[in-house]
Amino acid sequence: MEIDKKVKKKNILTGIALVIFMILLFIFTLYNVGVFERII
């Protein structure tokens, strides 16, 4: 039981991290393309 809980929690954290990474990559790409004229 304990091992299953740990694995499930790790999978959820990995998924959240992946989503955040994808969003950051998407925003970074938009800035590079020049969609936003603002300077960070």
Phi and psi in degrees as a GROMACS rama.xvg file:
@    title "Ramachandran Plot"
@    xaxis  label "Phi"
@    yaxis  label "Psi"
@TYPE xy
-61.6962  -43.0744  GLU-2
-62.7005  -42.4334  ILE-3
-60.477  -42.9736  ASP-4
-61.6875  -44.8082  LYS-5
-62.8814  -44.1051  LYS-6
-62.8469  -43.4489  VAL-7
-62.4822  -43.4462  LYS-8
-63.5806  -42.0252  LYS-9
-63.8561  -40.6853  LYS-10
-62.8219  -42.0197  ASN-11
-63.6339  -45.0012  ILE-12
-62.5056  -40.5375  LEU-13
-63.6168  -41.5452  THR-14
-62.723  -45.0297  GLY-15
-62.9103  -44.0721  ILE-16
-60.8317  -40.9465  ALA-17
-63.3533  -44.0629  LEU-18
-62.0853  -46.0781  VAL-19
-61.0271  -43.4196  ILE-20
-60.5328  -43.6127  PHE-21
-63.251  -41.7881  MET-22
-64.0456  -44.6789  ILE-23
-62.1663  -42.3033  LEU-24
-62.7102  -41.5626  LEU-25
-62.2543  -46.7607  PHE-26
-63.4264  -44.638  ILE-27
-60.0031  -41.0959  PHE-28
-63.9331  -42.8716  THR-29
-61.159  -42.8171  LEU-30
-62.8399  -41.8781  TYR-31
-63.6891  -41.1302  ASN-32
-67.7427  -27.6262  VAL-33
99.3892  22.4268  GLY-34
-64.9926  -40.3029  VAL-35
-102.164  131.762  PHE-36
-89.509  -9.20476  GLU-37
-71.5662  148.823  ARG-38
-98.4295  133.037  ILE-39
